[in-house]
């Protein structure tokens, strides 16, 4: 784990159930899940992705592209293998791409990588050549939502809006503070003021935006829950279907870890949301 994640781990002290479920899937593979690692979608060393699938997919298997978090500066598909394995056990085919990281690479490089990975998947993996769910956590939820809400980035990924079944967004960043008051990580990610407004997902919303399932921990000190609350209000004001789930006593990292536990309410709520399609 990278140091920021370790610091968050010790400050939040995730519940034992979240640690056990995510740890089991991180360290141990399942005979029910097929894993394909390090598929190259570009020439840079970070332009690779992993795929986790049920060994016996059904007509109800859903396709998810999950974008990892890490403040745009850290994180990897390897650290999120517990997501791929646990979600595949829930009958999802899950692709997790890496992308180039700040500060060596600035926006829009990360978005170009995410778009390129999706375009590659849809042209090289038959299971992803159809309707997909875009998902992500933290900075990954920012990238997933920007791609989902922006007509330009959807075009880059070769996606029509109606091919995105929904966005599944965990503790994401959707709106930045004014540049003068913004977090230094966001400034390093954007690399200046010129693209500040363009890089904010809320600036791309319209009544044709894909629906969104928003989840945030009420004890999240890393990304404030107000980010998800305000996005939900804006989507509702446009008549775009969305559901907001605020988890009590849950922090930023624990929210992600808890999704590896199939007994969590997250899965019941997400299942109900998905089944409306």
N, C-alpha and C positions, 0 to 999 in steps of 0.2 A: 504493500500500500504506500501511496505517496504521503508525505508529511501532513499536508492539509487534511487529508482524510483521517489520518491518525489523530490529529488534534481534535477533529470533530467527534471522532469515536470516543475519546476520553472525556470530552466536555458533555456530550449527550448521554453517554452510558445507555446504549440501546437495551431494550428488554431481552431477557434470556431467550424467549421464543423467537424473536427476530434474528438473534445471533445464531441460534441453533439451525433454523431453517435455511438462512442464507449461507452459513458455513458448510452445511451438509452439501448443498448444491455447488458451492464453490470448489470444494475439495474432492467431491466424488461425482463421477458421471453416472448416468442411469442407463440401464439396458433398454429402456423404452424410448430413448432419445438418440437420434443420429446427429453427429457433430462434424462439421466441415470447417477447417480452420484456414486462415491466411489466404483467402482468395483475393487476388490483386484486381482492383478496379482502376488502377493508375500506376504510374511509374515511381512515385515517391514511396519511401519506406512506410509512411503512415497511411498510404492509400490501400489498405487491406481491410477485409471484413470476415467475420465468422458467421456461420449459419447453424442454428439448432432447430431440429424438426422432430416431430413424433415419428417413430419408426413405422408406424402404421397410421398414416394420415387418413382422415375421413372427409366426407363432403362438408363437414362442419369446421374443419381446420381453418383457422384465421391466420392471415399473413401480417406480420408486424415488422416494421423497421424501427429499431430502438436506438436512439442517439444518446451516447453516454455523456455524463456531466464531468465537472472538474474545473469550473471557473474559466473555461476556454483555454486553460494553461496546463492542465494535468488531466489524468484519466486515460482509460484505454478500454478496448473491448475485452482484454484479458481480465481486468478487474471486475468486469460485469458478466463474467461467464455464469454466475449464479442466476442472473436474470434470464439468460438464454435457456439454461437447463430447466429452471423451475417453470418458466412460462411455456416451454415446449411440453412439459408434463401436463399443462392445462390445455393442450391441443392447439397451441399456436406454433406456426413456423416463424422463427425469430432471426432476423439478420441484424448484426451489430457491427457497424463500420467504425474504424478509426478515422480521424481527420487530423490535418495539420494544426499545430497548437500555437497560440500566442505565447510570448511576444515575438517569436521569430517569424510568425505568419499572422497577418492582421485580416480583419474583415475586408473583403468578402471571401478570403481563401477557405475558411471553414465551411461556408455555405456552398462554395463551388464543389468542395469534396463531398459533402452530404448529397448534393444534387447529382453529382457524378456517380456516387455509389448506388443511388436509387435507379438511375438510368441504366447502369450496368446490370443490376439485379433483374430489371424488367426485360432486358434483352438477352440475358444469359442463363437465367434460372426460371424455368417454366412456372414454378409455383408462385412466383411474384409477378407474373404477367397478368394481373387482374386487380381486383380491389385490395387495398392495403390499409392498415392502420399505421399512422405515424405516432411514435411514442418517444418520450425522453424524460430525463430527470435533470433539474437545475439548469445549467448552461445547455445541456442537451435538449431540454424542453424549450428553451429559447430558440435553438436552431430548428427543431421540429416544427414549432409553431410558426416561425418566420417562413419556412418553406410552405407550410400548409395554407397560410393566410395570404401570401404574396403571389399574385398572378405571374409575375416575372420568374420567381424561383420555381413555381410549379412547372412552368414552361421549360425551364432548364432541366428539370428532372424528368421531363416527358410525361407529366401527369396532368390529367384533367381533374377539376375539382370533384366531379362525381366518382372518380376512381379512388378518392380518399374516403374510406368509410367513416373515419372519425380520427380526431387527435386525442391521444391519451397522455396528458401532461402532468408531470409530478413536480411540484415545488419549483416552477419555472420563473424566469425573468422575462417579462413581457413589455415593460416600459422602464426607461432609464430616467434617473434624475437629470436636471439640467447639467450640462457638461461641467460647469464650475463646481458643482457639488457631488459629482458622480464618484463611485468607487474606483480606485486606481486599477483594479483588474478589468473593469469595463473599458476604461480609457486605453489600457494596453491592448485589449482585444480589438477595439475599433481603430486605434492608431491615429486619432485626431478627430476634429469636429466635422469634417466634410461629409461623412456618411452617417452621422449621429442619428438623424431622424429616420433615414432609410432602414437602419438596422433594428428598429423597434417594431416588434410584431403588431402592436396596437395601431400603428400607423397604416396598416394594410388591410384592416378589417372592412368588410362590406357585407351586404345581405346575402351574398353568394358564398360566404366563408364556410368551410366544413364545420360540422358540429364538433364539440369538444367535451371530453370528460376530464375535469380538473380536480386534482387532489393536492392538498397542502396540509402540513402539520401545524397545529396552532402554536406549538412551542418552537417553531422554526426561527432561529436567530440569524441564520445565514442568508436566507431569502424570505422576506416578510410575507405572511399570508395575504396581505393586502394586494400583492401582485395578482394572485388568483381571484380574489374577490372582485377587484376592479375589472379584470378581463371578463369574468362572468357577467357583470353588469353591462359591459359594453356589447357583448354578444347578445344578451337578452334584449337590449335596446334595439338591435338590428333585426330581431326576430330569428336569430340563429340558435338552434337547439344546443343546449349545454347543460351539464350537471356539475355542481360544485360540491365536493366532499371535503370538509375540514375535520381533521383527525385530532381529537383531544390528546394532550400530554405527549405529542409526538414531535420529534425534531426533524431536522433536514435529512440527515443520513438514515435515521431509523425508518422514515417513510419509505425509502427505497428498499431497505433490508426486509421490511415487513411484506413486500409483495412476493417474496419467495415462500411465504407460508400460505398454503392453499386454504387454510381455515379462516384467513383474515376476511373481514367484512369488505375490504377492497374488491375482492373477487366477486362477491355476491352483487355489489353495486355495479361493477363493470359488466358482469354478465347480464344484469337487467337492462343496462344501457344499450349493450350490443344487440340484445334480442328484440329491440324495438325496430331493427332494420329488416 
